[in-house]
């Protein structure tokens, strides 16, 4: 069992536009996220900022070059009125065995997706993703993470994205807190989801502008 902050690979901050997301984040943290690139066929593009050598923030917004394409990573992203934490990715090193033959009872999961991109310096990043969902409650409004496994030898974005941030703590609130706690535990994630009327993911960051809660 690993706590939220330990299993976290990256946070996804959804924004109505690319410019809105970068400006909103820089105003609060003093760090300007670096543009990463588009997600072809997935309706979005992103910018990154490091939390540590193995963790980062991904600002994700609808890609105007892909009008009408569903924003796969954050459904409903085009309806966001302002930036906010939308969901998160948990790191694993046994993705395919865990989410093919070893899927916990009560879960559904599509086949793992592989992805890659080449940075401007020619470095190739490659990963696989799985999106396990509770059969009854889905992703719990984004509070249930998706899972990422980085390909062996692929550098982690936390090593190269703009620095100046550090994760101090992470917490989750949800109206179905007991059910979400049980679901997370079945995936090997330990954490006390608090009872809250509104689903939320909250992080405390040490930033260039002091301690910040998002």
DAVEN-V791465 format. One line per field, one symbol per residue. ss: DSSP state (@ for helix, = for strand, . for the rest). psi: psi as a letter, one per 40 degrees, with the letter a starting at -180 (. if undefined). burial: I if it has 16 or more other C-alpha atoms within 10 Angstrom, else O. A space follows every 50 residues. Layout:
# DAVEN-V791465
ss->???
psi->???
burial->???
This chain:
# DAVEN-V791465
ss->.==@@@@========..@@@@@@@@@@@@....======....======= ==..========.@@@..........@@@....========...@@@@.. ......==....======.....=======..==...=.@@@...===== ......@@@..=...=========..@@@@@@@@@@..==...==....= =======..====.
psi->hhidddehdiihhiididdddddddddddehhihhdiigheeeiiiiihi dieeiihhhhihheefhehhgddghedeehdiiihdaihiiiefddddfc dfhiheiihiiihiiiihideehhhiiiiighihddebeffedhiiihhh ihehihdddeihaeihhdihihiidfdddddddddeeehhighihidhhi hhihihiefahhh.
burial->OOIIIOIIIIIIIIIIIIOOIIOIIOOIIIIIIIIIIIIOOIIIIIIIII IIOOIIIIIIIIIOOIOOOIIOIIOOIIOOOOIIIIIIIIIIOOIIOOIO OOIOOOIIOOOIOOOOOOOOOOOOIIIIIIIIIIOOOOIIOIIIIIIIII IOOOIIIIIOIIIIIIIOOIIIIIIIIOOIIOIIOIIOIIIIIIOOOOII IOIOIIIIOOOOOO
